[in-house]
């Protein structure tokens, strides 16, 4: 419509005022420019009208999963490395010196009290016992002859044939021979007992540990042969820094933690050393660890968590926590349904318990914690909470 009207105006000017052709062409260009501007204006006004007519647009609400922060009793603790030791495990060392001739057991084997474990070459000791037994027979023969002489002297003295001095001499000779034979006999018993030490036996029911020696090895009284562990209760040995000594007390709870044992085994301090180690500046602390299911082993290293105090505090999953510029944040969904928005809060966290952080400040029980897509959220962003 606009184009028709402008064209009619131009033709009217040409006809009425006889405008020259050159002037007419200039007017034509001007008219085209006016038409283009009018068209753009029409389109802009049309778009504006369309925008006013449609519904207003805004940011879409983001679906997130939320949980309700709950308060629970959490420990405030410090972890130390502890070594478990058995009070019943026996380390076997030989009581005699010699060469190992036989090993009757293998590592890990369960044995009963008195079962032979190893044998040390007993031949030298057996020869010593045999020689002493032969010597004992000679001593006993001398004693028997002295007894016969004593009886004869008693009869002669009674008949008045020999003097009292001869009878006393015969009595002394017999007493000396008897004492000599008895002393040698006691020595033989000692050597026979010593001979039993060449066979190393289990002192109690238990499981054989490592056997570092082999047949043919020469051992002495300082050589470690093996161990026998009957199982049962253990003790946890841990070294606590001296500056913590004022906070330590008997009966304080200690949780024994390892990679395989869940939940931790709760124990209590049973010993606190009165002396500080001068080299490490630590205190030796012990706890009694019950081990009915044999979850722990002698000499095993575990984490001992000394619980200084316990209090009620909210916990949140690690997936709800983000870090930025040295600060820790969490998002809380405020509002209900489509009207909920994500609010970013600066929080303080304590120890990590499993997959949850203990929140010291910034979160209260009952808050709706956003646990998914926290890296994509911004403060005030609309969200759709989902349980």
C-alpha positions in Angstrom: 0.0 0.0 0.0 2.8 2.3 0.8 4.6 1.5 -2.4 1.5 2.4 -4.5 1.0 5.7 -2.8 4.6 6.8 -3.1 4.6 5.8 -6.8 1.4 7.9 -7.4 2.9 10.9 -5.8 6.0 10.7 -8.0 4.0 10.4 -11.2 1.8 13.3 -10.1 4.9 15.5 -9.7 6.2 14.5 -13.1 2.9 15.2 -14.7 1.9 18.4 -12.9 5.3 20.2 -12.8 7.0 18.5 -15.8 10.0 17.6 -13.7 13.0 16.7 -15.9 14.0 13.1 -16.2 17.3 13.4 -14.2 15.4 15.0 -11.4 12.8 12.3 -11.7 15.5 9.6 -11.2 16.9 11.3 -8.1 13.4 11.5 -6.7 13.0 7.8 -7.4 16.1 7.0 -5.4 14.9 9.1 -2.5 11.5 7.4 -2.7 13.1 3.9 -2.6 15.1 4.9 0.5 12.0 6.2 2.2 10.1 3.0 1.3 12.9 0.8 2.8 13.0 2.8 6.0 9.2 2.6 6.3 9.3 -1.1 5.8 11.9 -1.6 8.6 9.9 0.6 10.9 6.8 -1.5 10.1 8.7 -4.7 10.9 10.1 -3.4 14.1 6.7 -2.2 15.3 5.2 -5.6 14.3 7.8 -7.5 16.4 7.3 -5.2 19.4 3.6 -5.8 19.2 4.2 -9.6 18.9 6.5 -9.5 22.0 3.9 -7.6 24.0 1.3 -10.1 23.0 3.2 -13.4 24.0 4.0 -14.6 27.6 7.1 -13.2 29.3 10.2 -15.5 29.1 12.7 -16.1 32.0 15.4 -18.7 33.2 14.2 -22.2 33.3 14.1 -24.0 36.7 16.9 -26.7 37.0 16.0 -30.1 38.4 18.3 -31.1 41.4 18.2 -33.8 44.0 18.1 -32.8 47.6 18.4 -34.4 51.0 17.4 -33.1 54.4 20.4 -32.4 56.7 20.1 -34.5 59.8 22.0 -34.2 63.1 23.9 -37.1 64.5 26.4 -37.8 67.2 29.9 -37.4 65.6 33.3 -37.9 67.2 36.0 -35.2 67.2 39.1 -37.3 66.9 42.7 -37.7 65.7 44.0 -40.7 63.8 47.3 -42.3 64.7 49.1 -45.4 63.3 49.0 -48.3 65.8 50.5 -51.8 65.8 48.6 -54.7 67.2 50.4 -57.1 69.4 49.3 -60.4 71.0 49.8 -60.9 74.7 49.6 -64.7 74.2 51.8 -65.2 71.1 55.0 -67.0 71.9 58.3 -66.4 70.1 60.3 -69.7 70.2 64.1 -69.7 70.6 66.2 -72.8 71.3 67.6 -73.5 74.8 70.5 -75.4 73.3 73.0 -74.9 70.5 73.3 -77.1 67.4 72.3 -77.9 63.9 68.6 -78.3 62.8 68.0 -81.8 61.5 64.2 -81.8 61.1 61.3 -79.4 60.8 57.9 -81.1 61.5 55.5 -78.2 60.7 54.8 -75.5 58.1 53.9 -71.8 58.5 50.2 -71.3 59.1 49.6 -74.8 60.5 47.5 -75.1 63.6 49.2 -77.2 66.3 48.4 -78.5 69.7 50.3 -78.1 73.0 53.4 -80.4 73.1 53.5 -81.1 69.3 57.1 -81.4 68.0 58.0 -78.4 65.8 61.7 -78.7 65.1 64.6 -81.0 66.1 68.2 -79.9 66.8 70.9 -82.6 66.3 70.9 -84.4 69.7 73.7 -86.9 69.0 76.3 -85.1 71.0 74.1 -84.7 74.0 73.0 -88.3 73.7 76.7 -89.4 73.8 77.2 -87.2 76.9 74.3 -88.9 78.7 75.5 -92.4 77.7 79.0 -91.6 79.0 77.6 -90.4 82.3 75.3 -93.4 82.6 78.3 -95.7 82.1 80.2 -93.7 84.8 77.3 -94.0 87.1 77.5 -97.8 86.9 81.1 -97.7 87.9 80.3 -95.4 90.8 77.4 -97.7 91.9 79.8 -100.7 91.8 82.3 -98.9 94.1 79.4 -98.0 96.4 78.2 -101.6 96.6 81.7 -102.8 97.4 82.0 -100.1 100.1 78.6 -101.3 101.5 80.0 -104.9 101.7 83.1 -103.8 103.5 81.1 -101.7 105.9 78.9 -104.7 106.8 82.0 -106.9 107.3 83.6 -104.3 109.6 80.4 -104.0 111.6 80.4 -107.8 112.2 84.1 -107.9 113.1 83.7 -104.9 115.4 80.8 -106.6 117.2 83.1 -109.7 117.6 85.8 -107.5 119.0 88.2 -108.3 116.2 88.7 -104.8 114.7 88.9 -101.4 116.4 86.4 -98.7 116.3 88.6 -96.7 114.0 88.5 -99.4 111.3 84.7 -99.3 111.5 84.6 -95.6 111.2 86.9 -95.6 108.2 84.7 -98.2 106.4 81.6 -96.1 107.1 83.3 -93.0 105.7 84.3 -94.8 102.6 80.8 -96.0 101.9 79.3 -92.5 102.5 81.8 -91.0 100.0 81.0 -93.6 97.4 77.3 -93.2 97.8 77.5 -89.4 97.6 79.7 -89.7 94.5 77.1 -92.0 92.8 74.2 -89.8 93.7 75.9 -86.7 92.4 76.6 -88.3 89.1 73.0 -89.6 89.0 71.7 -86.1 89.5 74.0 -84.9 86.7 72.6 -87.5 84.4 69.0 -86.4 85.1 70.0 -82.8 84.3 71.6 -84.0 81.0 68.5 -86.0 80.2 66.4 -82.9 80.7 68.8 -81.0 78.5 68.3 -83.7 75.9 64.6 -82.9 75.7 65.4 -79.3 74.7 66.8 -80.6 71.4 63.2 -81.2 70.3 61.3 -77.9 70.2 57.6 -78.3 71.1 54.6 -76.1 70.9 54.0 -74.3 74.2 50.3 -73.9 73.6 47.6 -74.5 71.0 47.9 -72.0 68.1 49.0 -71.2 64.6 52.6 -71.5 63.5 54.0 -68.2 62.2 57.0 -67.7 59.8 59.8 -70.2 60.1 62.9 -68.4 59.0 65.3 -71.3 59.6 66.0 -74.3 57.5 67.3 -77.8 57.9 71.1 -77.7 58.4 71.2 -74.2 59.9 73.3 -73.8 63.0 71.3 -72.1 65.8 72.0 -70.8 69.2 70.0 -69.5 72.1 69.5 -66.1 70.4 68.1 -67.6 67.1 64.4 -67.0 66.5 62.8 -70.3 65.3 59.2 -69.4 64.8 56.1 -68.1 66.6 52.9 -69.8 68.0 49.9 -67.5 68.1 46.8 -68.9 69.9 44.7 -65.9 68.8 42.4 -64.0 71.1 42.7 -60.5 72.4 45.3 -58.1 71.2 46.8 -54.8 72.4 47.1 -51.7 70.2 50.4 -49.8 70.7 50.3 -46.2 69.5 52.5 -43.2 70.0 50.7 -39.9 70.8 52.5 -36.6 70.6 53.5 -35.3 74.0 51.6 -32.0 73.6 48.4 -34.1 73.7 49.3 -35.7 77.0 47.1 -33.3 79.0 44.0 -34.4 77.0 44.7 -38.1 77.4 42.9 -40.1 80.2 42.3 -43.6 81.1 39.1 -45.1 79.6 39.1 -42.6 76.7 37.4 -44.2 73.6 39.6 -45.3 70.7 38.2 -46.6 67.4 40.4 -49.2 65.6 40.0 -48.8 61.9 41.4 -50.8 58.9 40.4 -51.1 55.3 38.5 -54.3 55.8 36.7 -53.8 59.1 33.5 -51.8 59.1 32.3 -50.3 61.4 35.3 -49.5 63.5 36.0 -51.5 66.7 35.5 -49.4 69.8 38.1 -49.8 72.5 39.3 -47.8 75.4 42.7 -46.6 76.7 44.0 -49.1 79.2 47.6 -47.8 79.6 49.3 -44.4 79.3 53.1 -44.3 79.7 54.3 -42.0 82.5 57.4 -41.2 80.5 57.9 -39.3 77.2 60.2 -40.9 74.7 63.1 -38.5 74.5 63.8 -39.2 70.8 60.3 -39.0 69.3 58.7 -36.9 72.1 55.7 -39.2 72.2 53.7 -41.1 74.8 53.1 -44.8 74.5 49.4 -45.5 74.8 47.8 -49.0 74.8 44.2 -50.3 74.3 42.8 -53.8 74.7 41.3 -55.0 71.4 38.9 -58.0 71.5 39.3 -60.2 68.5 36.7 -63.0 68.6 36.3 -63.4 64.9 40.1 -63.1 64.3 39.7 -60.1 62.0 43.0 -58.7 63.2 46.5 -60.3 63.2 49.5 -60.1 65.4 51.9 -57.3 64.3 49.2 -55.8 62.0 49.3 -52.0 61.6 45.9 -50.2 61.8 44.6 -46.7 62.3 43.7 -45.9 65.9 41.2 -43.0 66.1 41.5 -41.3 69.5 38.1 -39.7 70.2 38.6 -36.5 72.2 34.9 -35.6 72.4 31.6 -36.4 70.8 28.7 -34.0 70.0 25.7 -33.7 67.8 26.3 -32.1 64.4 24.7 -32.2 60.9 26.5 -34.2 58.2 26.3 -33.8 54.4 27.6 -35.9 51.5 30.9 -35.0 49.8 28.9 -34.6 46.5 27.2 -31.5 48.0 30.4 -29.7 48.8 32.4 -27.4 46.4 35.6 -25.4 46.9 36.5 -22.0 45.5 39.3 -19.7 46.5 40.1 -21.6 49.6 36.5 -21.6 50.9 34.0 -24.4 51.1 30.4 -24.0 49.8 27.1 -25.9 49.7 23.8 -25.1 48.1 20.6 -25.1 50.0 17.2 -25.2 48.3 14.9 -22.5 49.7 11.2 -22.4 48.9 8.8 -25.1 47.7 8.2 -26.7 44.2 8.6 -24.4 41.3 9.3 -21.4 43.6 12.5 -23.0 45.1 15.9 -21.3 44.5 19.4 -22.4 45.2 21.2 -20.4 47.9 25.0 -20.7 48.2 26.3 -20.9 51.7 29.9 -20.8 53.1 30.3 -23.7 55.4 33.0 -25.1 57.8 33.5 -28.8 57.8 35.3 -31.2 60.2 36.3 -34.8 59.8 35.2 -37.0 57.0 33.0 -39.9 58.3 32.6 -42.4 55.5 31.3 -40.4 52.5 29.9 -37.5 54.7 31.4 -34.3 56.0 30.7 -33.2 59.5 29.5 -29.6 59.2 30.7 -27.3 62.0 29.0 -24.1 60.7 26.7 -22.9 57.9 24.2 -25.8 57.8 21.4 -26.5 60.3 19.4 -29.7 60.7 16.4 -29.6 58.4 18.0 -27.6 55.6 17.4 -29.0 52.1 20.9 -29.8 50.8 21.4 -30.0 47.0 23.6 -33.0 46.3 23.7 -33.0 42.5 25.0 -30.7 39.8 26.4 -28.2 42.3 29.1 -27.1 39.9 26.3 -25.9 37.5 24.4 -23.8 40.0 24.6 -20.2 40.9 23.2 -18.3 43.9 19.5 -17.5 43.3 19.1 -19.9 40.4 15.6 -21.5 40.2 15.6 -25.2 40.9 13.1 -28.0 41.1 14.0 -30.1 44.2 13.6 -33.9 43.9 14.0 -36.3 46.7 
